[in-house]
C-alpha cells in the first residue's frame, strides 16, 4: 500500500506507478479538504485503478482510520510552513512502521527547511538520494 501525502498535483504520482512496478499497488492520495475535488478529478482523468482519495490534515487524531501502515509514503513539496513541521512529522510517524519507506522531495529554500530535516532525523534515518539545484530527494525509515 502506498500513500501520497498532499497530492493535489496527482498526475506525477499516477504516471510513476507503472514505471516503478507499482501498477497494481493500492494507492491512497491525500490532501486537505479544499484540494480533494482536484484529486478526484485527476484520478478520474487518469482512469486510475486501485486509487482512493482521502482527507488528511496533519496532526489529526483519527490517523487510526488509515491503518494498517503503508509500505511507501511519498511527500512532494510539503515542507514550507514551519508551524506545521511537528504535525507533519507526527503524521508520517503514525502512518509508518519499521518497514515503511518514506520518500520526500523538498525544495530547501530557507534555514527553516533544514530545521525540518533535523526534526525528522530524531525519529527517522534520513538519506539524501538526489540533488538538483535546491530540490533534494530523501528517503527516510523509522529508527
N, C-alpha and C positions, 0 to 999 in steps of 0.2 A: 504494500500500500504506500502511496506517495501523496504528500500534501504540498501544495504551493501556498505559501503564506503571502497574503496581499497580492492577488493575482489579476488585477483588473486588466492589465495588458496581456491577456492569456494566449495570444497567438504563438508567442515564442515557446512556452512550455508545451503546448499541444503539438507544435511542429517537431519538437525534440523527441517526443515519446518513441516513435518508430525507429529513429536513428540510434537511440540508446538501448534498443532491445526491450522497450517497455510498452509496446503497442497493446499488450493485453493487461497492463497494470491497472489496478483500481486507483483512481486519482481523485483527490479532494482539492478543489480550488477554493480559496478563502479570501475574504476581504471584509472591510467594514460595510455596514448596511447600505450606504449610499452608492457603493460600487457594484453591488450584486446584480442589478439589471444588465450592466455591461458584461459581466461574467457570463450570465445566462445567454446573452445574445452571441457572444463569441463561441460558446460551446455549441450553440445551435448552428451557427455559420460553418463551423469546422466539422459538424456531424460527429463530434467526439463520442466515443463509446466508453463505458465504464468510468464516466466522469460525473462527479456530483459537485454542486456549488453550495457552500455553507458560509454563514456569517461567522466571523471570528474577530472578536475585539480582544486585543492583547490584555492579559491580566484578568480576564473574566473568570468567574468562579465555576462555570459549567464546563470546564475542559474535559471532565469525565465523559461527556457525550461524544467525544472524539476517539475514545478508546476502542480497540487496542492501539498501542503506539504504532507509529508509522515506520516503515523501513527507510524512507528517504523524506527529508523535509527540505524544501527549496525556498529561499527568500531572495528576491532581487530588488535592489534599491529600496530597502526598508529601514535603513539606518540613516535617519536625518533629523529626528526630533528627540533631543536629549532627554526630555521629560518622559519619554516612552521606553527608554532603553531597559529599565528594570522589568517592566511589564513584558516586553518582547522576550527578554532572556528567560523570565519565569515561564512564559508560554512555550518557548522552544524546549525548555527543560521538561515541562509536564507532558508534552506531546512526543517525547522521545524516550528511548531506553538505551542500554549499553550497546545495542547493535544498530541503532539508527544513525544514518549518515546525514549530517546537516550540510547543505551547500548554500553558501551565501555569496552573492555578488554585491559588492559595496563600492560606491564612489566615495573615496576617502578625500574629503574636501577640507575638513577642519580638524582641529585638535580634539573636539568632542567625538568625532567619528573614531578616532584612535582610542578614546576612553571606552567606547562601546566594546571594542575588541578586548581591552584589558578586563572589563567586567565579564565578558563571555569566557575568557580564559580561566576564571575562578572555578568554573563548572565543567568546561569542555576543553579537550585537547584541540587546538586550532592550528591548521596548517595552511599556508599560502600555496595555492595551486598555480595561479596565473596572475600576471600583472599587465595591464595595458593602459599606459598613462596613469591616470588617477583611479581607474577602476581595478579592483582586485577581486579575485575569486578565491574563496576559502572553503575548506571542509572543516567540520568540527564533529567530535564524538565525545560523549559523556566521559568524564574522568572516572 
